[in-house]
């Protein structure tokens, strides 16, 4: 929009300038360009701006200076901002406000930066034209037409006297005899006017039908919206399969059941027989355990969950040496477990729950059949995957 105004501005300024020149030629103003000395600060930028302004002025030759003869132009401060003052050779002063300037300091440089040199040239031409029109000699008005003196009134000729009427002899007028006056004849007695005929009785016509009783409109309240009850319970349950590493360097599968309510979770697990060797002796172990966890929610969003279960574990393991008969040994272990548990929704109520958990038990050593002390299940890590039924998640 600003670019359109800038393209239209030179056309408007050129039209105003051509109208001013035509007006000056019609009214008989001087055709030569009068010298106009523009008084600016002694700076190269201001002097260059005066030279650029001279290309936009048609009624004067603009030059930088303050003391030479001719027209003198300068910017002055007045109420409302900066004004352009032009002093003519005869001492008359013309002042116009420059709307795009707030003060006279570096006014020409700021006019160049605002791309308003053309508008300033039109303003200066207008002030010069105003002075030249005021100084141009005016033609005396044409003399008023003289009216001829009024003519003397002319009297009309006298009218001739009226002629005398002719004489007429008197005549006798014969009178006619009066006719006898007729005697009045008595009029016969007038008959009484006939009696008016009796009016027929008023017939109101058939009675209008009775109005129907008003209809009572009973507005019933809208039926309550149907509420679909969706089972929503914080209880959940499912199965899980794990791969567990336990000391000393044993990798064993593990299966179990999981269930819970809200943030509480219980896990029941079982491990099949595991065989390993230690110090030249061969061992076998079967174990099961119970874990109680509290799930700390980390992130909960639509379709997935992330929590950190923290809890206690109780495990019972039966260990025996396979190279010695009758050497079973039972071991109860109490430990702690902590990990991460995720959940991804598969269907409306089914979730896939991957789990990563670490375990530690303070009682992790045993001796079987008077053998050496064997480390067993002191530390462990398990990675598992569970399938949960959780309608309330």
Number of C-alpha atoms within 10 A of each C-alpha: 5 7 8 8 9 12 10 11 16 15 12 14 18 15 12 16 23 14 12 19 18 11 14 18 12 9 12 14 18 15 11 10 12 15 16 27 24 23 18 21 15 10 9 9 12 20 20 13 19 23 14 17 24 19 13 21 24 20 26 22 17 26 18 22 19 15 10 11 12 15 22 23 25 19 24 16 15 13 8 12 15 21 22 21 20 24 20 19 11 10 9 9 15 15 16 15 18 20 10 15 19 14 17 19 15 15 24 26 17 17 19 17 10 11 13 17 24 24 23 21 23 23 20 26 20 19 21 23 20 14 18 17 16 11 12 12 10 10 6 6 6 6 6 6 6 6 6 6 6 6 6 6 6 6 6 6 6 6 6 6 6 6 6 6 6 5 6 6 4 6 6 5 6 6 6 6 6 6 6 6 6 6 6 6 6 6 6 6 6 6 6 6 6 6 6 6 6 6 6 6 6 6 6 6 6 6 6 6 6 6 6 6 6 6 6 6 6 6 6 6 6 6 6 6 6 6 6 6 6 8 9 11 12 14 17 19 19 19 18 21 19 21 14 18 19 17 15 17 11 14 15 16 17 19 18 18 18 19 17 19 14 13 14 17 20 18 19 19 19 17 18 13 13 15 16 14 12 12 8 6 13 14 19 15 19 16 19 17 18 18 20 19 20 18 21 15 13 12 11 12 7 8 13 16 18 19 19 20 22 19 19 18 20 16 19 16 18 15 23 22 21 16 10 13 9 10 13 16 15 14 15 13 17 17 18 18 20 19 18 17 22 19 22 17 17 13 10 12 15 19 23 19 21 19 21 17 18 16 20 20 20 12 16 19 14 16 14 17 13 7 11 12 11 14 15 22 22 17 20 20 19 20 17 18 19 22 20 23 18 21 17 15 21
